[in-house]
């Protein structure tokens, strides 16, 4: 026997009996049972449909959840790889910057050393020039002193010899000629030693 339906209840007939229940009451009760059963079946079908839809939605949500999980894991993995790559690139940039800094510092130290050497060379050259110039000035000063000393001695000698020399003067001529007499204003020539010949 199949499942009982509301229509089965409505169509059900019972045998007549003198002592049985009232036919009208039985029929009314069966009608109520059939209506109630119909309502229950309808609600059950609705619940079944809702349950099916809910299961479908749940399945969809689960698929979305799985997709979101995969996307989140992929995003986390991508973020970690990006961070790792960025850290690696930053390390490379820092190492490169440190290398360039060390190269610049080394070049600067080299330049400073060269400049210091040039300064020392220029100072030594300056000191050498000062020594040569001082020596040259002293040598020229000694020559000048010697020449002026000779001039003083020669002037004294000429003044003494001028008194003792005999001069012949020809008064028959109109012009008075006196030879070998030093003229006033004449000074002996002074030879100053050249800087190349002077002692260093």
Secondary structure per residue as TSV (DSSP state, phi and psi in degrees):
chain	resnum	aa	ss	phi	psi
A	1	X	-	360.0	134.8
A	2	X	-	-78.4	-174.9
A	3	X	-	-68.8	144.2
A	4	X	-	-77.9	131.3
A	5	X	-	-111.9	164.9
A	6	X	H	-59.8	-36.1
A	7	X	H	-66.6	-36.0
A	8	X	H	-60.2	-39.6
A	9	X	H	-66.9	-41.3
A	10	X	H	-66.9	-36.2
A	11	X	H	-86.6	-4.3
A	12	X	-	-69.8	133.8
A	13	X	-	-121.7	144.9
A	14	X	-	-114.0	157.7
A	15	X	-	-72.2	145.9
A	16	X	-	-75.6	141.1
A	17	X	-	-146.4	137.9
A	18	X	T	-63.7	-31.3
A	19	X	T	-102.2	12.1
A	20	X	S	-78.2	-176.9
A	21	X	-	-72.0	165.5
A	22	X	-	-68.6	128.6
A	23	X	H	-61.8	-40.3
A	24	X	H	-64.8	-42.4
A	25	X	H	-64.5	-41.2
A	26	X	H	-63.4	-44.5
A	27	X	H	-63.7	-42.0
A	28	X	H	-62.6	-41.7
A	29	X	H	-66.6	-41.8
A	30	X	H	-62.9	-35.4
A	31	X	H	-64.3	-42.8
A	32	X	H	-64.9	-42.5
A	33	X	H	-61.7	-42.0
A	34	X	H	-62.5	-43.4
A	35	X	H	-63.4	-43.7
A	36	X	H	-64.4	-41.9
A	37	X	H	-63.8	-39.1
A	38	X	H	-62.0	-42.4
A	39	X	H	-63.4	-43.6
A	40	X	H	-63.4	-41.3
A	41	X	H	-63.5	-44.3
A	42	X	H	-60.8	-45.2
A	43	X	H	-64.5	-38.1
A	44	X	H	-62.6	-41.9
A	45	X	H	-63.9	-42.2
A	46	X	H	-62.2	-43.2
A	47	X	H	-63.1	-38.8
A	48	X	H	-62.8	-43.9
A	49	X	H	-63.9	-45.1
A	50	X	H	-62.6	-40.0
A	51	X	H	-63.6	-40.0
A	52	X	H	-64.9	-44.2
A	53	X	H	-64.0	-39.2
A	54	X	H	-64.6	-41.3
A	55	X	H	-62.8	-41.0
A	56	X	H	-63.7	-44.1
A	57	X	H	-63.8	-41.3
A	58	X	H	-61.9	-41.8
A	59	X	H	-62.2	-42.0
A	60	X	H	-62.8	-44.4
A	61	X	H	-62.1	-39.5
A	62	X	H	-64.6	-40.2
A	63	X	H	-63.2	-42.4
A	64	X	H	-63.4	-40.8
A	65	X	H	-62.3	-44.6
A	66	X	H	-61.9	-42.0
A	67	X	H	-63.3	-42.0
A	68	X	H	-64.6	-40.5
A	69	X	H	-60.6	-46.2
A	70	X	H	-62.2	-42.5
A	71	X	H	-63.7	-41.3
A	72	X	H	-64.5	-44.2
A	73	X	H	-62.4	-42.3
A	74	X	H	-63.6	-41.0
A	75	X	H	-64.5	-42.2
A	76	X	H	-63.1	-43.7
A	77	X	H	-63.0	-43.7
A	78	X	H	-63.2	-41.4
A	79	X	H	-63.4	-42.2
A	80	X	H	-64.0	-43.5
A	81	X	H	-64.4	-41.6
A	82	X	H	-62.1	-44.6
A	83	X	H	-62.7	-41.8
A	84	X	H	-63.7	-44.6
A	85	X	H	-63.7	-41.8
A	86	X	H	-63.7	-40.2
A	87	X	H	-64.2	-42.1
A	88	X	H	-62.3	-45.2
A	89	X	H	-63.3	-39.4
A	90	X	H	-63.6	-40.7
A	91	X	H	-63.1	-40.5
A	92	X	H	-63.5	-44.7
A	93	X	H	-62.5	-41.6
A	94	X	H	-65.5	-44.6
A	95	X	H	-62.2	-41.5
A	96	X	H	-63.8	-43.3
A	97	X	H	-63.4	-40.7
A	98	X	H	-64.9	-40.4
A	99	X	H	-63.0	-45.7
A	100	X	H	-64.2	-38.0
A	101	X	H	-63.5	-45.0
A	102	X	H	-63.7	-39.4
A	103	X	H	-63.9	-43.1
A	104	X	H	-64.6	-41.1
A	105	X	H	-64.8	-40.8
A	106	X	H	-63.4	-44.4
A	107	X	H	-63.5	-39.7
A	108	X	H	-64.1	-41.3
A	109	X	H	-62.4	-40.2
A	110	X	H	-63.6	-44.1
A	111	X	H	-62.4	-41.9
A	112	X	H	-63.1	-41.2
A	113	X	H	-63.0	-43.2
A	114	X	H	-63.1	-42.9
A	115	X	H	-63.5	-42.6
A	116	X	H	-62.4	-41.4
A	117	X	H	-63.0	-41.7
A	118	X	H	-64.0	-39.8
A	119	X	H	-62.8	-44.4
A	120	X	H	-63.3	-40.0
A	121	X	H	-63.7	-44.0
A	122	X	H	-64.9	-38.2
A	123	X	H	-65.0	-42.4
A	124	X	H	-63.9	-42.4
A	125	X	H	-62.9	-41.2
A	126	X	H	-61.4	-46.5
A	127	X	H	-61.6	-41.4
A	128	X	H	-63.1	-43.0
A	129	X	H	-64.3	-39.4
A	130	X	H	-63.4	-41.2
A	131	X	H	-64.2	-45.0
A	132	X	H	-64.2	-42.5
A	133	X	H	-65.6	-41.2
A	134	X	H	-62.8	-44.4
A	135	X	H	-62.8	-41.3
A	136	X	H	-64.1	-43.9
A	137	X	H	-63.8	-41.5
A	138	X	H	-63.4	-42.1
A	139	X	H	-62.7	-44.9
A	140	X	H	-65.1	-36.4
A	141	X	H	-64.4	-41.3
A	142	X	H	-63.8	-40.9
A	143	X	H	-63.5	-43.8
A	144	X	H	-62.5	-43.8
A	145	X	H	-62.2	-40.1
A	146	X	H	-66.4	-41.6
A	147	X	H	-66.3	-41.9
A	148	X	H	-66.6	-33.8
A	149	X	H	-65.4	-42.7
A	150	X	H	-62.8	-40.6
A	151	X	H	-60.9	-42.9
A	152	X	H	-63.7	-41.5
A	153	X	H	-65.8	-42.3
A	154	X	H	-66.6	-38.8
A	155	X	H	-63.3	-39.4
A	156	X	H	-66.2	-42.3
A	157	X	H	-64.6	-41.2
A	158	X	H	-67.4	-36.3
A	159	X	H	-65.9	-37.9
A	160	X	H	-70.5	-39.8
A	161	X	H	-72.8	-24.8
A	162	X	H	-67.4	-30.4
A	163	X	H	-77.8	-31.2
A	164	X	H	-93.1	-14.5
A	165	X	-	-76.4	145.6
A	166	X	-	-100.6	130.7
A	167	X	-	-114.9	142.4
A	168	X	-	-101.6	120.9
A	169	X	-	-115.5	123.9
A	170	X	-	-94.6	104.3
A	171	X	T	-83.8	0.9
A	172	X	T	-79.7	-17.5
A	173	X	S	-94.7	154.2
A	174	X	S	-70.6	-36.1
A	175	X	S	-93.8	136.5
A	176	X	-	-92.1	117.0
A	177	X	-	-115.1	122.0
A	178	X	-	-124.6	115.0
A	179	X	-	-96.2	162.6
A	180	X	S	61.1	20.4
A	181	X	-	-103.8	131.9
A	182	X	-	-67.3	138.7
A	183	X	-	-91.5	145.3
A	184	X	T	-66.6	140.5
A	185	X	T	95.7	-16.1
A	186	X	-	-76.7	137.5
A	187	X	-	-127.5	145.2
A	188	X	-	-63.9	146.9
A	189	X	-	-73.1	134.5
A	190	X	-	-110.9	121.8
A	191	X	-	-97.4	113.8
A	192	X	-	-91.3	131.3
A	193	X	-	-64.6	137.8
A	194	X	-	-68.5	151.8
A	195	X	T	-63.7	-28.3
A	196	X	T	-75.3	-28.5
A	197	X	T	-89.8	-10.4
A	198	X	S	-75.6	150.5
A	199	X	-	-66.5	144.1
A	200	X	-	-91.1	360.0
